Amino acid sequence: MKYFKLPDLGEGLQEAEIVEWHVKPGESIKTDELMVSVETAKAIVEVPSPQDGIIHTLFGDEGDIIHVGEPLVEFAGEEQEDTGTVVGKVETHHGSDISDDDFIIGASSGRTHASKRCTPAVRALAKRMQIDLNTIQSSGDHGLITAEDVEHAAQLHDEKGPLIKLRGVRRSMAKNMARAHAEVVQVAIFDDVDVHEWVEGNDPTMRLVRAIAVACKAEPFLNAWYDGKTMALRPLKTIDLGIAVDTPDGLFVPVLRDIGNRPIENLREGLDNLRAAVRSRAIPPSELINPGITLSNFGTIVGKYANPVVVPPTVCIIGSGAIREVVTAVNGSVQVRRIIPISLSFDHRPITGGEAARFFSAFQDDLKLPK
């Protein structure tokens, strides 16, 4: 091959961000030697060389987004041509007095990448002002970025601070939230659960996990996927729980599988392993897909109540706030009791209020048990 394209990374992933190149133009490389590290919305993936050869061109700089099927590397001395996408070539726009050569980026390093349309003078201005062209809205003809666009971006940078382009996990989260807002008809229920009788040593997270499994068995339609296009609900055979994990890179939701048929000790070990893999960015993409239901245990940080967002195709998400002591009435007397605030957000398209209420009731009943 002459061009090695970004391969299919699986799990429906269509793009990746270049994190680090491990080769340079002119270097020799052997089959299966590490060539580049890329970051998807789910994990960091190491891409090996598919063959022996000499690197001629690297398509993309660190931080660039590249799509599946676009070239990553060109090998030197290869006769066979690849008819795939050639990054950096821009079609001619008639009526403009600027040629395509103004938009083709080619550095002496042999590294090439696609960018927004602008003249070399504007590109030099942006470099001098340290402005990322990919964050600028163009105002010129045919989508050209003008010098005024760059100067305006620089003024905003100085007055308001830098503009940070969302990438990787944060970019994926933004897309999912926009999709959820556009599709889901979301309703939320809130309540407090008295957990004062919990025995010492109870694991709050595992109690929540167990209560979710009990509630799913009581009301199976909330452990399901909903297809809004066909208006079809798919109740799931196993209870696979997505658990939100906060990291400096963004929000991950690893999936704890089959929670209804595993002992608590095994679930705790599994969750600890998932969290460790997330924080090290070593978690396989397969462990971040296809939850049937989700838990946001935000109370481990702060907060009483929340309205977590239901992300299709799931139909509900449970929120849990911080356990706190509350003065409350118990059998006619005033007592200080330990309370956990909880919420249930659900998609009201396939799920009725009665189904959601019965699920929530079963969830609370299990949480109230001493152990």
QUIFEN-V641947 format. One line per field, one symbol per residue. phi: phi as a letter, one per 20 degrees, with the letter a starting at -180 (. if undefined). psi: psi as a letter, one per 40 degrees, with the letter a starting at -180 (. if undefined). A space follows every 10 residues. Layout:
BEGIN
phi = ???
psi = ???
END
This chain:
BEGIN
phi = .eddegffen lmedbbdfeb edccgneebd gmffdbdcde fcaededefe afrdfdbdep efofecegne fdbdefmeef edeffdfoed ffdfneedef gfdeebeffn dcbebffafg ffffffffel dfffddeece flmfeeffff ffffffgfed ofedffclff ffffffffff ffdeeecccc adcfdfegff nfegffffff ffffffffcf fedbdcdffe lcddfefddd decfcecfep edcfdeelff ccfgffffff fgfffffffe ldffgfeccm febccdefff daoecbcgef dgefdbbddc effbecfbec lncecececd ecbcdbeffe deffffffgf ffffgffffg b
psi = idhhihihei feheiihhdh heiiheiiii heihdihiha edihhhhihe iiahhdihgi iheihiihei hdihiiehdh iheahhhehh ihhieiehid deehhhieee hiiiaihiid ddddddddef hhdeehhiei ifeihidddd ddddddddde iihhhhibdd dddddddddd dddhghiiii iihhfdehih ehhddddddd ddddddddgd eegiihhdde fhhghidihh hhhhhhidea higihhifee eiiddddddd ddddddddde fehiddeeif idiihhgeee ciiciigihh hieieihhih ahhihhhihh feihihihih hiihhihede hidddddddd dddddddeid .
END
